[in-house]
Amino acid sequence: MNIDDKTKTELEAAAFRRLLEHLRSRTDVQNIDMMNLAGFCRNCLSNWFEDAAKAKGVAVTRDEARTMVYGMPYEDWKARHQGQASDAQKAAFEKSHKH
């Protein structure tokens, strides 16, 4: 790939925005399922965004980062879309996250 750093950053940002749009539209996909299959979830993305902002000296709260990822306040998203994790989901999480 032969592109300059500015273009690469713009493409990465566009891909990230598309990922956020996709995750916002797939409210049927629970965070625990993402954690079980991919090892990260929407909360991880918001934490990574917060970490990157802080590394650049930009003040971003956890709530602000989550709102950016979820497209709404996290508590609203949970109330609208998050179901109770099943015993099978919890067991898969425990199995996949043992160190």
C-alpha positions as CSV (number, residue, x, y, z in Angstrom):
1,M,0.0,0.0,0.0
2,N,1.5,3.3,-1.1
3,I,-0.5,6.1,0.6
4,D,0.6,9.0,2.6
5,D,0.0,9.2,6.4
6,K,-2.8,11.8,6.2
7,T,-4.7,9.7,3.7
8,K,-4.1,6.5,5.7
9,T,-5.5,8.2,8.8
10,E,-8.5,9.5,6.9
11,L,-9.2,6.0,5.6
12,E,-8.8,4.5,9.1
13,A,-11.2,7.1,10.5
14,A,-13.8,6.3,7.8
15,A,-13.5,2.6,8.5
16,F,-14.0,3.3,12.2
17,R,-17.0,5.4,11.6
18,R,-18.5,2.7,9.4
19,L,-17.8,0.1,12.2
20,L,-19.7,2.4,14.6
21,E,-22.6,2.7,12.2
22,H,-22.7,-1.0,11.8
23,L,-22.7,-1.7,15.5
24,R,-25.4,0.9,16.2
25,S,-27.6,-0.8,13.6
26,R,-27.0,-4.3,15.0
27,T,-28.6,-3.8,18.4
28,D,-29.5,-7.5,18.3
29,V,-25.8,-8.3,18.8
30,Q,-25.1,-8.2,22.5
31,N,-21.8,-7.1,24.0
32,I,-21.3,-10.4,25.7
33,D,-21.6,-12.2,22.3
34,M,-19.0,-9.9,20.8
35,M,-16.7,-10.5,23.8
36,N,-17.2,-14.3,23.5
37,L,-16.5,-14.3,19.7
38,A,-14.1,-11.4,19.1
39,G,-12.6,-10.6,22.5
40,F,-13.9,-7.0,22.5
41,C,-17.2,-5.1,22.6
42,R,-18.7,-1.7,22.3
43,N,-17.4,-0.8,25.7
44,C,-13.9,-1.8,24.7
45,L,-14.1,0.5,21.7
46,S,-15.2,3.4,23.9
47,N,-12.4,2.7,26.4
48,W,-9.8,2.7,23.6
49,F,-11.2,6.0,22.3
50,E,-11.0,7.5,25.8
51,D,-7.4,6.2,26.2
52,A,-6.4,7.6,22.8
53,A,-8.0,11.0,23.7
54,K,-6.2,11.1,27.0
55,A,-2.9,10.2,25.3
56,K,-3.3,13.3,23.1
57,G,-4.3,15.5,26.1
58,V,-8.0,15.7,25.1
59,A,-10.4,15.6,27.9
60,V,-13.0,12.9,27.3
61,T,-15.0,11.2,29.9
62,R,-16.0,7.5,29.9
63,D,-19.7,8.6,29.4
64,E,-18.8,10.8,26.5
65,A,-16.8,8.1,24.8
66,R,-19.6,5.6,25.3
67,T,-22.1,8.0,23.9
68,M,-19.9,8.4,20.9
69,V,-19.7,4.7,20.3
70,Y,-23.3,3.8,21.1
71,G,-24.9,6.8,19.4
72,M,-26.8,7.6,22.6
73,P,-26.1,7.6,26.4
74,Y,-25.0,4.1,27.5
75,E,-27.8,3.8,30.1
76,D,-30.4,4.5,27.3
77,W,-28.8,1.9,25.1
78,K,-28.8,-0.7,27.9
79,A,-32.4,0.0,28.7
80,R,-33.5,-0.3,25.0
81,H,-31.3,-3.1,23.7
82,Q,-29.4,-5.0,26.3
83,G,-30.9,-8.3,27.5
84,Q,-30.0,-10.5,30.4
85,A,-27.0,-12.7,29.6
86,S,-28.0,-16.4,29.5
87,D,-26.2,-19.0,31.5
88,A,-24.6,-20.3,28.3
89,Q,-23.3,-16.8,27.4
90,K,-21.9,-16.3,30.9
91,A,-20.2,-19.7,30.8
92,A,-18.7,-19.0,27.3
93,F,-17.4,-15.7,28.7
94,E,-15.8,-17.3,31.7
95,K,-14.2,-20.0,29.4
96,S,-12.9,-17.5,26.9
97,H,-11.5,-15.0,29.4
98,K,-9.6,-17.3,31.7
99,H,-6.0,-16.3,32.0
